[in-house]
Amino acid sequence: MLVEIQKCGKGGHKASAAAESAHVSKSKSVTGMIKEKVTTEWPESIVRLAGAWKDLSLAEEERANLGQDVERAALQATHEAVAKREMDRR
C-alpha cells in the first residue's frame, strides 16, 4: 500500500508532532497509525452472515442442463458448406 502524506493545514503539524513525541520518523509514525486502525478480522456483523443464504451452484451443476456440445468438426463442415453456397451464388 502506498500512502502519500502532504503537509497541509493542521494535520501535517499533528503528524510531525506525533512522530517527534514517539521519537520516530514521520513515515514510521504513520505506518504505526495505519497498523493500529487496520484490522485483519471481519467485523462480528459480517461473521454472523455466514450461512445466511444458499451457496451458489458449481459451474458443473449449472452446465448439467445445457445439453451436449456440438463437435467442432461438424461446425467446421457446416461453415465450409455455408461458404461454398455463398460462393456458388456469386
Sine and cosine of phi, psi and omega as CSV:
sin_phi,cos_phi,sin_psi,cos_psi,sin_omega,cos_omega
0.00,0.00,0.67,-0.74,0.03,-1.00
-0.92,-0.38,0.82,-0.58,0.03,-1.00
-0.86,-0.51,0.80,-0.60,0.02,-1.00
-0.95,-0.32,0.79,-0.61,-0.01,-1.00
-0.90,-0.43,0.83,-0.56,0.03,-1.00
-0.95,-0.31,0.60,-0.80,0.02,-1.00
-0.99,0.12,0.99,-0.17,0.01,-1.00
-0.65,-0.76,0.75,-0.66,0.03,-1.00
0.90,0.44,-0.42,-0.91,-0.07,-1.00
-0.96,0.27,-0.45,0.89,-0.04,-1.00
-0.85,0.52,-0.65,0.76,0.01,-1.00
-0.90,0.44,-0.64,0.77,0.02,-1.00
-0.93,0.37,-0.61,0.79,0.02,-1.00
-0.91,0.42,-0.65,0.76,0.01,-1.00
-0.90,0.44,-0.67,0.74,0.02,-1.00
-0.90,0.43,-0.69,0.73,-0.01,-1.00
-0.91,0.42,-0.64,0.76,0.01,-1.00
-0.90,0.43,-0.66,0.76,0.01,-1.00
-0.91,0.41,-0.70,0.72,0.00,-1.00
-0.89,0.46,-0.68,0.74,-0.04,-1.00
-0.94,0.35,-0.43,0.90,0.04,-1.00
-1.00,-0.01,-0.07,1.00,-0.01,-1.00
0.86,0.52,0.69,0.73,0.06,-1.00
-0.71,-0.71,0.21,-0.98,0.05,-1.00
-0.94,0.35,0.31,-0.95,0.04,-1.00
-0.86,0.51,-0.62,0.78,0.00,-1.00
-0.87,0.50,-0.74,0.67,0.01,-1.00
-0.91,0.41,-0.59,0.81,0.02,-1.00
-0.89,0.45,-0.73,0.68,0.01,-1.00
-0.91,0.41,-0.65,0.76,0.05,-1.00
-0.85,0.52,-0.68,0.73,0.03,-1.00
-0.89,0.47,-0.68,0.74,0.02,-1.00
-0.89,0.45,-0.66,0.75,0.00,-1.00
-0.90,0.43,-0.71,0.71,0.00,-1.00
-0.88,0.47,-0.56,0.83,0.03,-1.00
-0.92,0.40,-0.62,0.79,-0.13,-0.99
-1.00,0.01,-0.40,0.92,-0.05,-1.00
-1.00,0.03,0.72,-0.69,-0.03,-1.00
-0.95,-0.32,0.43,-0.90,0.02,-1.00
-0.94,-0.35,0.14,0.99,0.00,-1.00
-0.85,-0.53,0.47,-0.88,0.04,-1.00
-0.96,0.28,0.57,-0.82,0.10,-1.00
-0.88,0.47,0.47,-0.88,-0.03,-1.00
-0.84,0.53,-0.58,0.81,0.00,-1.00
-0.88,0.47,-0.53,0.85,0.04,-1.00
-0.98,0.18,-0.66,0.75,0.01,-1.00
-0.85,0.53,-0.63,0.78,-0.01,-1.00
-0.91,0.41,-0.32,0.95,0.01,-1.00
-0.97,0.24,-0.22,0.97,-0.02,-1.00
-0.83,0.56,0.81,-0.59,0.01,-1.00
0.99,0.14,0.09,1.00,-0.06,-1.00
-0.96,0.28,-0.31,0.95,0.06,-1.00
-0.65,-0.76,0.33,-0.94,-0.05,-1.00
-0.91,0.42,0.62,-0.78,0.06,-1.00
-0.91,0.41,0.49,-0.87,0.07,-1.00
-0.94,0.34,0.47,-0.89,0.03,-1.00
-0.94,0.35,0.45,-0.89,0.11,-0.99
-0.97,0.24,0.42,-0.91,-0.03,-1.00
-0.84,0.54,-0.64,0.77,-0.02,-1.00
-0.89,0.46,-0.63,0.78,0.02,-1.00
-0.92,0.40,-0.63,0.78,0.01,-1.00
-0.91,0.41,-0.61,0.79,-0.05,-1.00
-0.99,0.17,-0.23,0.97,-0.08,-1.00
-0.85,0.52,-0.53,0.85,-0.06,-1.00
-0.99,-0.17,0.20,0.98,-0.06,-1.00
-1.00,0.06,-0.21,0.98,-0.04,-1.00
1.00,-0.07,-0.17,-0.99,-0.07,-1.00
-0.99,-0.11,0.55,-0.84,0.10,-1.00
-0.95,0.30,0.49,-0.87,0.09,-1.00
-1.00,0.07,0.66,-0.76,-0.01,-1.00
-0.91,0.42,0.61,-0.79,-0.03,-1.00
-0.87,0.49,-0.64,0.77,-0.02,-1.00
-0.86,0.51,-0.65,0.76,0.02,-1.00
-0.91,0.42,-0.64,0.77,0.05,-1.00
-0.89,0.45,-0.65,0.76,0.01,-1.00
-0.89,0.45,-0.69,0.73,0.01,-1.00
-0.89,0.45,-0.65,0.76,0.03,-1.00
-0.90,0.44,-0.68,0.73,0.02,-1.00
-0.87,0.49,-0.70,0.72,0.00,-1.00
-0.90,0.43,-0.64,0.77,0.02,-1.00
-0.90,0.43,-0.67,0.74,0.03,-1.00
-0.91,0.41,-0.68,0.73,0.01,-1.00
-0.89,0.46,-0.64,0.77,0.01,-1.00
-0.91,0.42,-0.67,0.74,0.03,-1.00
-0.87,0.49,-0.66,0.75,0.01,-1.00
-0.89,0.46,-0.65,0.76,0.01,-1.00
-0.92,0.38,-0.62,0.79,-0.01,-1.00
-0.92,0.39,-0.52,0.85,0.00,-1.00
-0.93,0.37,-0.49,0.87,-0.08,-1.00
-0.99,0.14,0.00,0.00,0.00,0.00
